[in-house]
Amino acid sequence: MRQGLIGLTVSVLMALAIGATSPAGAREGPGNAGLIPLLAPQVGNKACYARRYDAAHLRAHPHQRITAMTFLLNVEAYDPVEVKDKPPEERVYYVFAMSVARRGDKRLLHTSGDCYGSDEIFCVVDCDGGHVTLDKMPPANTLIVRLNEDGVRMFHDCDEEEGVLVTSGADDKVFRVDKVSDNSCRALQELISGK
C-alpha cells in the first residue's frame, strides 16, 4: 500500500512538473522572466540570429552535421480577459522559428513554436515536436542554442510520422549564433505568421 502511495505521489509530481513546463506556459507572462533580457516584452519586437559555418570550422569538426542555423525570436500579443489589467510583460508571449542546413541534405529544414522560461529558456515545438534551450552569452549580441538528445522535429505538422528529427549527435550540441538584420529572418517570420 505504501509503495503504491509513493508511486502515485511521484506520478502526480511528475505530471505537475510536466504541466509547469508545457508550451501553454509560454503564453503566461510570469513564466517568461528569462526571455525579457533577450527581447523586451513589447508586441512586435523581434530578434534574428544566424551563423554559417565555414569550411575550416567544419574540417575541424568533422562530426558536426549542421552547417548553418538561423533563429528568430518574436513577441506576440496574448491578451485574454483575465489578464487585461496586468502589465505588458504579462500580456505577451514569445514564439520562435528556426532553420538549419545540414551536410548531405539540400533541404533547408525549419520548425517553430513557443518559448518560455525563467532560469532556463525552452523553445518548444507543438505536439511533442521536441525543444531547444537558449542562453544569452557574451558578447551582447550572441545567443546560444542547445540541441538535446531527444532532438527537435523539423517540418513538423503534429503528425509523428512526418518531419525530420534533428538531434544533438556527436558534435551538434551547442551553437553560437550572432545577431543579424531582421531581413535575414524574413522567411522565418513568414513561417511564424502563417501558424
Order of alpha helices (4+ residues) and beta strands (2+ residues): alpha-beta-alpha-beta-beta-beta-beta-beta-beta-beta-beta-beta-alpha
